[in-house]
Amino acid sequence: MELTNKAAYIKGLMEGMKIDETTDQGKVLKAMAELMEEMAKAIEDVTVLADETVDVVDSISDDLSDLEDAFYDEGYDGEDDDEDYFGDDTLYECVCPTCGETIVLDDKMVGEGSVNCPNCGESLEFDFTEDDED
């Protein structure tokens, strides 16, 4: 039996007992029955929302699993050997002086001499003339 049905049953029992609602005890019993009915409705609403949330989370989990399968099936073997996945490119980290965000660059991007920060759009230039002299 659902909570709302149980609350209605108890309320019906109280009405059948013909409790005098003008007495203090009658007022308390009537208020308790009404409160119980409201609480039962609220609990059932929360239960429905929780069930819907579980369904959404399950769906998201299934979608994520599909994406992981598609991503990892494209050559990544699941180990920490990034070179197999990313090829022979060396990756560099650069901190944008304007926004402070860290940007990951590969050899090709560094070789072009400049890149726009994907976070703030600032043009970052790379000068290796001192490195070439050493």
N, C-alpha and C positions, 0 to 999 in steps of 0.2 A: 504494500500500500504506500502511495506517495505521501510525502509530508503534509501537503495541503489537504489531502483527503483525511489523514489522521487528525489534523487540527480541526477540520470541519466536523468530524465524528465526535470529538471531545466537546466542541461547542454545541453540537446537537444534543449530546447527553446532558450537558448543563441546562439547556433550555427545557429538556424533557423533565428535569428534576424540579422545574418551576421554582428556581432559587429566587428569592426576593431581592431584586436589584436595588432596592432603596436602602437596604442595610449595608453596613460597612463591609461585611464579609461578601455579600452579593456583588458589591461594586468591585472589590478586589478580584473575585473570580471572573467577572465579566471582562475586566481589563486584562487579566492574564490570558483569557481565551482569545481576545482580539490581538494581543501581542504575539501569542503563539501562531496565530494565522498569518500575521504579517511576516514573522520570522521564517515561517515555512515557505512563503512565496519568495522571499529574498534568497533563501538558501537554494531553492530550485532554480532561480534566475542565475545565480553564481555557478551552479552545477552545469547549466546549459552553456554558459560562457566558457567554463573550463573545458568542457568537451569540445567545443568549437576551436578553442586555442590548441588543444592537443592535436586535433585534425590538421590545423594549419602548420604546426611545428612538424608533424610527421610528413606532410607534403613538402615542406622546405628541406627537411632532412633527406628525403628521397631525391629531390632535385639536386641538392648538393652532392649526394653520392654519385648521381649520374654525371655531374660536372667533373668530379674528382676522377671518375673512371675514364672519361673522355680526355682529361688533361694528362693523367699519368700514362695512359695508353699511347700517347704521342711520342714516346721515347724516354721518358723519365723512369729510371729503374727503382726509384724510391730510396736510394741510398744518398749519403751526403756528398757524393761526387758530382758537384755542380758542373764540372768540365764536360761530362758526358752529355748533360742536357743543354748547356749553353754553348757547346762547341768549344773552339780553342780561344775564343775572345776572352781577354782579361777584363774584368769589371773594376771600375774605379768609383769611389764615392767622393762627391764634391758638395761642400756646404755653400749654399747661395748666400752671399754677403748681405743681400737685401732682406730676404724673408727668413733666413736661418734654417730652411728646410734642407735635408740631405737628398741629393740627387744621385742616382746610380747611372753611370755612363759606361759604354763599351768602347773598344779601340776605335771603331769607325766614328763615333760621335766625338771623341777626343781628337782624332786625326783631322776633323773638319776645322778645328781651331776655335769654334765657338758653338754655343748652344743656348737656346732660350730656356729659362727656368720654367718648368711646367706648372709651378705653383703661383708665381707672381709675374712671369713673363719677362723678367730682367735678362738681358743678353749677357752671357758669361763667356769671356774669351780666355783661351789657353795659350800661354806663351812659353815655349820650350827652348828659346834661344840660349839661355844659360846652361841648360842641360846638354845641348848639342856641343857646346864648347868644352865641357868636361869630358 
